Amino acid sequence: MMNNILDIIKLENPQVHLLELHKKGELANLLPELANLDTTEIGYKNNLYHTFKVLENVCKITDDYKMKIVAVLHDIGKINTKKNKDNKWSFHNHESVGANMTIKIFDRLNIQDQELRDYVYRMVYFHGRVKMHRDVTESAIRRLDKEVGQDIIFDLIEFCKCDITTKFDDKRNRIVSSLNTIKDRIIDVRKK
């Protein structure tokens, strides 16, 4: 079953194919965790369509199917963590919940590729954390690089740029600038 999803993800413009499956009701059978992100609650961003936009953004910079899988699964924890308080939505800890869900999905679908599992897990787990590190100490940058892993930290930074789906150019540019600053600081710290 996941092989079908992987085959779809390997296609050009996989978000178009996934949307078509969703409209036919087939996505719920293939990957219910993704289909469940489609909600119409007031004041709540539809995370399924956000995910499709993130996947589109990823496809613009790479054809790497691992990164595309991360795009598809990065926010699946939001459905289990969403809370509304005073008409404001929160998704506390959705990254770690989503990362654990990726392992269950891979188990359910018998995906044994340990490198893929590890990459997706860590990318989903840390995707919210990188954005917080622009104006922190050198030791915090060093710790972030070590905890995320030098093998994926720059992929994660690029993914976080793809995860920006705001329509406001100034906001997008500000976040991208912060992410570039984090990358530069990691490079500087490694040189030291």
Short mmCIF file of the C-alpha atoms (twelve columns), coordinates in Angstrom:
data_MODEL
# 
_entry.id   MODEL 
# 
loop_
_atom_site.group_PDB 
_atom_site.id 
_atom_site.type_symbol 
_atom_site.label_atom_id 
_atom_site.label_alt_id 
_atom_site.label_comp_id 
_atom_site.label_asym_id 
_atom_site.label_seq_id 
_atom_site.Cartn_x 
_atom_site.Cartn_y 
_atom_site.Cartn_z 
_atom_site.pdbx_PDB_model_num 
ATOM 1   C CA . MET A 1   0.000   0.000  0.000   1 
ATOM 2   C CA . MET A 2   2.720   2.500  0.943   1 
ATOM 3   C CA . ASN A 3   4.516   1.463  -2.231  1 
ATOM 4   C CA . ASN A 4   1.597   3.083  -4.066  1 
ATOM 5   C CA . ILE A 5   2.100   6.227  -2.016  1 
ATOM 6   C CA . LEU A 6   5.850   6.101  -2.691  1 
ATOM 7   C CA . ASP A 7   5.186   5.592  -6.378  1 
ATOM 8   C CA . ILE A 8   2.870   8.610  -6.356  1 
ATOM 9   C CA . ILE A 9   5.421   10.692 -4.454  1 
ATOM 10  C CA . LYS A 10  8.048   9.865  -7.077  1 
ATOM 11  C CA . LEU A 11  5.857   11.333 -9.812  1 
ATOM 12  C CA . GLU A 12  6.124   14.890 -11.069 1 
ATOM 13  C CA . ASN A 13  3.681   17.102 -9.131  1 
ATOM 14  C CA . PRO A 14  2.691   14.367 -6.633  1 
ATOM 15  C CA . GLN A 15  0.459   16.824 -4.761  1 
ATOM 16  C CA . VAL A 16  -1.869  16.905 -7.778  1 
ATOM 17  C CA . HIS A 17  -2.183  13.114 -7.742  1 
ATOM 18  C CA . LEU A 18  -2.716  13.010 -3.963  1 
ATOM 19  C CA . LEU A 19  -5.405  15.687 -4.201  1 
ATOM 20  C CA . GLU A 20  -7.147  13.683 -6.910  1 
ATOM 21  C CA . LEU A 21  -7.050  10.576 -4.689  1 
ATOM 22  C CA . HIS A 22  -8.464  12.635 -1.830  1 
ATOM 23  C CA . LYS A 23  -11.339 13.944 -3.948  1 
ATOM 24  C CA . LYS A 24  -12.165 10.350 -4.932  1 
ATOM 25  C CA . GLY A 25  -12.086 9.262  -1.271  1 
ATOM 26  C CA . GLU A 26  -9.172  6.897  -1.896  1 
ATOM 27  C CA . LEU A 27  -6.558  8.793  0.125   1 
ATOM 28  C CA . ALA A 28  -8.390  7.848  3.328   1 
ATOM 29  C CA . ASN A 29  -7.717  4.189  2.519   1 
ATOM 30  C CA . LEU A 30  -4.087  4.679  1.477   1 
ATOM 31  C CA . LEU A 31  -2.990  7.123  4.152   1 
ATOM 32  C CA . PRO A 32  -5.787  8.073  6.579   1 
ATOM 33  C CA . GLU A 33  -3.400  10.119 8.731   1 
ATOM 34  C CA . LEU A 34  -2.983  12.501 5.814   1 
ATOM 35  C CA . ALA A 35  -6.628  12.523 4.731   1 
ATOM 36  C CA . ASN A 36  -7.665  13.341 8.319   1 
ATOM 37  C CA . LEU A 37  -5.911  16.705 8.056   1 
ATOM 38  C CA . ASP A 38  -8.776  17.943 5.858   1 
ATOM 39  C CA . THR A 39  -10.958 19.951 8.234   1 
ATOM 40  C CA . THR A 40  -13.295 22.880 7.753   1 
ATOM 41  C CA . GLU A 41  -13.399 24.336 11.243  1 
ATOM 42  C CA . ILE A 42  -13.622 28.120 11.434  1 
ATOM 43  C CA . GLY A 43  -10.344 29.905 12.058  1 
ATOM 44  C CA . TYR A 44  -8.371  26.739 11.429  1 
ATOM 45  C CA . LYS A 45  -5.920  26.389 8.563   1 
ATOM 46  C CA . ASN A 46  -6.715  23.300 6.522   1 
ATOM 47  C CA . ASN A 47  -3.557  21.299 7.060   1 
ATOM 48  C CA . LEU A 48  -4.216  18.905 4.180   1 
ATOM 49  C CA . TYR A 49  -4.048  21.737 1.643   1 
ATOM 50  C CA . HIS A 50  -1.115  23.235 3.528   1 
ATOM 51  C CA . THR A 51  0.634   19.862 3.200   1 
ATOM 52  C CA . PHE A 52  -0.033  19.767 -0.527  1 
ATOM 53  C CA . LYS A 53  1.467   23.276 -0.862  1 
ATOM 54  C CA . VAL A 54  4.535   22.250 1.168   1 
ATOM 55  C CA . LEU A 55  4.942   19.194 -1.071  1 
ATOM 56  C CA . GLU A 56  4.705   21.448 -4.131  1 
ATOM 57  C CA . ASN A 57  7.365   23.743 -2.620  1 
ATOM 58  C CA . VAL A 58  9.657   20.766 -1.954  1 
ATOM 59  C CA . CYS A 59  9.237   19.557 -5.537  1 
ATOM 60  C CA . LYS A 60  10.421  22.952 -6.774  1 
ATOM 61  C CA . ILE A 61  13.814  22.495 -5.069  1 
ATOM 62  C CA . THR A 62  14.417  18.734 -5.174  1 
ATOM 63  C CA . ASP A 63  13.251  15.440 -6.586  1 
ATOM 64  C CA . ASP A 64  14.452  13.572 -3.467  1 
ATOM 65  C CA . TYR A 65  11.631  11.236 -2.503  1 
ATOM 66  C CA . LYS A 66  12.737  11.161 1.167   1 
ATOM 67  C CA . MET A 67  12.180  14.920 1.422   1 
ATOM 68  C CA . LYS A 68  8.852   14.521 -0.378  1 
ATOM 69  C CA . ILE A 69  7.772   11.901 2.179   1 
ATOM 70  C CA . VAL A 70  8.698   14.329 4.939   1 
ATOM 71  C CA . ALA A 71  6.495   16.949 3.262   1 
ATOM 72  C CA . VAL A 72  3.574   14.509 3.144   1 
ATOM 73  C CA . LEU A 73  3.945   13.440 6.786   1 
ATOM 74  C CA . HIS A 74  5.336   16.518 8.558   1 
ATOM 75  C CA . ASP A 75  2.055   17.755 10.087  1 
ATOM 76  C CA . ILE A 76  0.158   14.488 10.635  1 
ATOM 77  C CA . GLY A 77  0.497   14.974 14.399  1 
ATOM 78  C CA . LYS A 78  -1.658  18.100 14.281  1 
ATOM 79  C CA . ILE A 79  -4.941  16.208 14.146  1 
ATOM 80  C CA . ASN A 80  -4.116  14.491 17.463  1 
ATOM 81  C CA . THR A 81  -2.788  17.592 19.223  1 
ATOM 82  C CA . LYS A 82  -5.119  20.386 18.124  1 
ATOM 83  C CA . LYS A 83  -6.801  22.380 20.844  1 
ATOM 84  C CA . ASN A 84  -8.946  25.492 20.693  1 
ATOM 85  C CA . LYS A 85  -8.751  27.957 23.545  1 
ATOM 86  C CA . ASP A 86  -10.306 31.404 23.285  1 
ATOM 87  C CA . ASN A 87  -10.827 30.870 19.536  1 
ATOM 88  C CA . LYS A 88  -7.100  30.226 19.011  1 
ATOM 89  C CA . TRP A 89  -5.802  26.902 17.723  1 
ATOM 90  C CA . SER A 90  -2.680  25.267 19.098  1 
ATOM 91  C CA . PHE A 91  -0.837  22.069 18.216  1 
ATOM 92  C CA . HIS A 92  1.530   21.672 21.158  1 
ATOM 93  C CA . ASN A 93  4.022   18.858 20.584  1 
ATOM 94  C CA . HIS A 94  2.636   17.946 17.140  1 
ATOM 95  C CA . GLU A 95  6.160   17.339 15.859  1 
ATOM 96  C CA . SER A 96  6.996   14.526 18.290  1 
ATOM 97  C CA . VAL A 97  3.489   13.056 18.030  1 
ATOM 98  C CA . GLY A 98  3.786   13.132 14.229  1 
ATOM 99  C CA . ALA A 99  7.273   11.588 14.314  1 
ATOM 100 C CA . ASN A 100 5.952   8.670  16.369  1 
ATOM 101 C CA . MET A 101 3.065   8.321  13.940  1 
ATOM 102 C CA . THR A 102 5.530   7.985  11.044  1 
ATOM 103 C CA . ILE A 103 7.054   4.922  12.707  1 
ATOM 104 C CA . LYS A 104 3.611   3.377  13.143  1 
ATOM 105 C CA . ILE A 105 2.781   4.107  9.498   1 
ATOM 106 C CA . PHE A 106 6.022   2.509  8.322   1 
ATOM 107 C CA . ASP A 107 5.383   -0.507 10.574  1 
ATOM 108 C CA . ARG A 108 1.808   -0.883 9.373   1 
ATOM 109 C CA . LEU A 109 2.900   -0.709 5.767   1 
ATOM 110 C CA . ASN A 110 5.943   -2.925 6.318   1 
ATOM 111 C CA . ILE A 111 8.515   -0.321 5.250   1 
ATOM 112 C CA . GLN A 112 11.801  -1.654 6.635   1 
ATOM 113 C CA . ASP A 113 14.276  0.811  5.079   1 
ATOM 114 C CA . GLN A 114 15.955  1.966  8.306   1 
ATOM 115 C CA . GLU A 115 17.681  4.941  6.698   1 
ATOM 116 C CA . LEU A 116 14.362  6.213  5.333   1 
ATOM 117 C CA . ARG A 117 12.592  5.629  8.654   1 
ATOM 118 C CA . ASP A 118 15.293  7.454  10.618  1 
ATOM 119 C CA . TYR A 119 15.463  10.378 8.187   1 
ATOM 120 C CA . VAL A 120 11.693  10.927 8.112   1 
ATOM 121 C CA . TYR A 121 11.364  10.512 11.875  1 
ATOM 122 C CA . ARG A 122 14.063  13.082 12.674  1 
ATOM 123 C CA . MET A 123 12.912  15.550 10.015  1 
ATOM 124 C CA . VAL A 124 9.319   15.450 11.309  1 
ATOM 125 C CA . TYR A 125 10.456  15.534 14.956  1 
ATOM 126 C CA . PHE A 126 12.701  18.585 14.549  1 
ATOM 127 C CA . HIS A 127 10.892  20.588 11.854  1 
ATOM 128 C CA . GLY A 128 9.402   23.063 14.334  1 
ATOM 129 C CA . ARG A 129 12.531  23.465 16.384  1 
ATOM 130 C CA . VAL A 130 14.901  25.018 13.867  1 
ATOM 131 C CA . LYS A 131 12.891  28.214 13.498  1 
ATOM 132 C CA . MET A 132 13.533  29.093 17.157  1 
ATOM 133 C CA . HIS A 133 17.305  29.312 16.873  1 
ATOM 134 C CA . ARG A 134 18.142  32.601 15.163  1 
ATOM 135 C CA . ASP A 135 19.182  34.703 18.151  1 
ATOM 136 C CA . VAL A 136 20.552  32.100 20.519  1 
ATOM 137 C CA . THR A 137 23.981  31.392 21.914  1 
ATOM 138 C CA . GLU A 138 26.738  29.607 20.087  1 
ATOM 139 C CA . SER A 139 26.328  26.617 22.421  1 
ATOM 140 C CA . ALA A 140 22.624  26.407 21.508  1 
ATOM 141 C CA . ILE A 141 23.549  26.347 17.808  1 
ATOM 142 C CA . ARG A 142 26.131  23.616 18.502  1 
ATOM 143 C CA . ARG A 143 23.535  21.631 20.466  1 
ATOM 144 C CA . LEU A 144 20.950  21.993 17.672  1 
ATOM 145 C CA . ASP A 145 23.473  20.757 15.086  1 
ATOM 146 C CA . LYS A 146 24.353  17.763 17.263  1 
ATOM 147 C CA . GLU A 147 20.778  16.843 18.276  1 
ATOM 148 C CA . VAL A 148 19.287  17.105 14.787  1 
ATOM 149 C CA . GLY A 149 22.364  15.529 13.219  1 
ATOM 150 C CA . GLN A 150 24.937  17.001 10.903  1 
ATOM 151 C CA . ASP A 151 23.729  14.581 8.235   1 
ATOM 152 C CA . ILE A 152 20.285  16.208 7.971   1 
ATOM 153 C CA . ILE A 153 20.420  19.691 9.523   1 
ATOM 154 C CA . PHE A 154 20.802  21.504 6.193   1 
ATOM 155 C CA . ASP A 155 18.031  19.385 4.629   1 
ATOM 156 C CA . LEU A 156 15.877  20.357 7.586   1 
ATOM 157 C CA . ILE A 157 16.582  24.053 7.101   1 
ATOM 158 C CA . GLU A 158 15.655  23.789 3.414   1 
ATOM 159 C CA . PHE A 159 12.517  21.871 4.329   1 
ATOM 160 C CA . CYS A 160 11.527  24.571 6.832   1 
ATOM 161 C CA . LYS A 161 11.716  27.111 4.003   1 
ATOM 162 C CA . CYS A 162 9.314   24.924 2.017   1 
ATOM 163 C CA . ASP A 163 6.997   24.763 5.029   1 
ATOM 164 C CA . ILE A 164 6.348   28.507 4.765   1 
ATOM 165 C CA . THR A 165 3.044   28.857 2.934   1 
ATOM 166 C CA . THR A 166 2.060   32.360 3.977   1 
ATOM 167 C CA . LYS A 167 0.785   34.659 1.251   1 
ATOM 168 C CA . PHE A 168 2.613   37.593 2.834   1 
ATOM 169 C CA . ASP A 169 5.964   38.092 1.126   1 
ATOM 170 C CA . ASP A 170 7.444   40.129 3.976   1 
ATOM 171 C CA . LYS A 171 6.672   37.382 6.505   1 
ATOM 172 C CA . ARG A 172 8.065   34.653 4.208   1 
ATOM 173 C CA . ASN A 173 11.211  36.677 3.536   1 
ATOM 174 C CA . ARG A 174 11.731  37.325 7.245   1 
ATOM 175 C CA . ILE A 175 11.494  33.609 8.093   1 
ATOM 176 C CA . VAL A 176 13.739  32.571 5.182   1 
ATOM 177 C CA . SER A 177 16.289  35.168 6.297   1 
ATOM 178 C CA . SER A 178 16.203  33.732 9.828   1 
ATOM 179 C CA . LEU A 179 16.708  30.215 8.504   1 
ATOM 180 C CA . ASN A 180 19.633  31.369 6.364   1 
ATOM 181 C CA . THR A 181 21.136  33.020 9.442   1 
ATOM 182 C CA . ILE A 182 20.831  29.758 11.362  1 
ATOM 183 C CA . LYS A 183 22.552  27.874 8.541   1 
ATOM 184 C CA . ASP A 184 25.371  30.440 8.433   1 
ATOM 185 C CA . ARG A 185 25.787  30.234 12.207  1 
ATOM 186 C CA . ILE A 186 25.989  26.431 12.084  1 
ATOM 187 C CA . ILE A 187 28.708  26.662 9.420   1 
ATOM 188 C CA . ASP A 188 30.609  29.234 11.515  1 
ATOM 189 C CA . VAL A 189 30.354  27.126 14.676  1 
ATOM 190 C CA . ARG A 190 31.593  24.029 12.808  1 
ATOM 191 C CA . LYS A 191 34.611  25.991 11.552  1 
ATOM 192 C CA . LYS A 192 35.544  26.929 15.113  1 
# 
